[in-house]
């Protein structure tokens, strides 16, 4: 039954949701690191809950594109668009989540009429871990990892009718969203990239990455394995930090 509820949560129709979280996205165009700039070589998404595992690869692809974009827009003095001159880093994103039993109770009490007519409420609690480290040249982190976790309490209602497009009541730490979702349970009709939550998660992950890398001394990056391997784009170990390039002329409005 739980799988059926989760399936309905992601089924074709309309949805509105809000989020309570302990990590709000930030933007700081002037933020720099004494180690220079960084380039996100890749992202690995690890779903520890096995909810909708068939979407993991697509979700990982969306997160890679969105995290790179958010890092460049929010922290232009800290991240590079390519690996030329920047320290390539790898990001592991682990996602542990669980759906609330309230959804099952609501469906049983309404004799399964929801969500065919009325919006069906749903709740999911998520703990997202962000691990950052020097790229090993393949698909993981070489050496030590930097880690930060944040929580997301997601509240939504969904229906097969436009009624669920009305904003869901309650407080939200992030902007509320209302949108149509397609039958794959993933992408909104109006957007070719991004699951319903991927843009917001990418904004939070970008903030977590920026705070982690900016706080470390240059020695942390120069002492990691394979740092002298120029074939994977890492700067040679010279004993001095790379020169920080001047700030871009364009400014970025904070979140």
Rosetta blueprint (number, residue, H / E / L):
1 X L
2 X H
3 X H
4 X H
5 X H
6 X H
7 X H
8 X H
9 X H
10 X L
11 X L
12 X L
13 X E
14 X E
15 X E
16 X E
17 X E
18 X E
19 X E
20 X E
21 X E
22 X L
23 X L
24 X L
25 X L
26 X L
27 X L
28 X L
29 X L
30 X L
31 X L
32 X L
33 X L
34 X L
35 X L
36 X L
37 X L
38 X E
39 X E
40 X E
41 X E
42 X E
43 X E
44 X E
45 X E
46 X E
47 X E
48 X L
49 X L
50 X L
51 X L
52 X L
53 X H
54 X H
55 X H
56 X H
57 X H
58 X H
59 X H
60 X H
61 X H
62 X H
63 X H
64 X H
65 X H
66 X H
67 X H
68 X H
69 X H
70 X H
71 X H
72 X H
73 X H
74 X H
75 X L
76 X L
77 X L
78 X L
79 X E
80 X L
81 X L
82 X L
83 X L
84 X L
85 X L
86 X L
87 X E
88 X E
89 X E
90 X E
91 X E
92 X E
93 X E
94 X E
95 X E
96 X E
97 X E
98 X E
99 X E
100 X L
101 X L
102 X H
103 X H
104 X H
105 X H
106 X H
107 X H
108 X H
109 X H
110 X L
111 X L
112 X L
113 X L
114 X L
115 X L
116 X L
117 X L
118 X L
119 X L
120 X E
121 X E
122 X E
123 X E
124 X E
125 X E
126 X E
127 X E
128 X E
129 X E
130 X E
131 X E
132 X E
133 X E
134 X E
135 X E
136 X L
137 X L
138 X L
139 X L
140 X L
141 X E
142 X E
143 X E
144 X E
145 X E
146 X E
147 X E
148 X E
149 X E
150 X E
151 X E
152 X E
153 X E
154 X E
155 X E
156 X E
157 X E
158 X E
159 X E
160 X L
161 X L
162 X H
163 X H
164 X H
165 X H
166 X L
167 X L
168 X L
169 X L
170 X L
171 X L
172 X L
173 X L
174 X L
175 X L
176 X L
177 X E
178 X E
179 X E
180 X E
181 X E
182 X L
183 X L
184 X L
185 X L
186 X L
187 X E
188 X E
189 X L
190 X L
191 X L
192 X L
193 X L
194 X L
195 X E
196 X L
197 X L
198 X H
199 X H
200 X H
201 X H
202 X H
203 X H
204 X H
205 X H
206 X H
207 X H
208 X H
209 X H
210 X H
211 X H
212 X H
213 X H
214 X H
215 X L
216 X L
217 X L
218 X H
219 X H
220 X H
221 X H
222 X H
223 X L
224 X L
225 X L
226 X L
227 X L
228 X L
229 X L
230 X H
231 X H
232 X H
233 X L
234 X L
235 X L
236 X L
237 X L
238 X L
239 X L
240 X L
241 X L
242 X L
243 X L
244 X L
245 X L
246 X L
247 X L
248 X L
249 X L
250 X L
251 X L
252 X L
253 X L
254 X L
255 X L
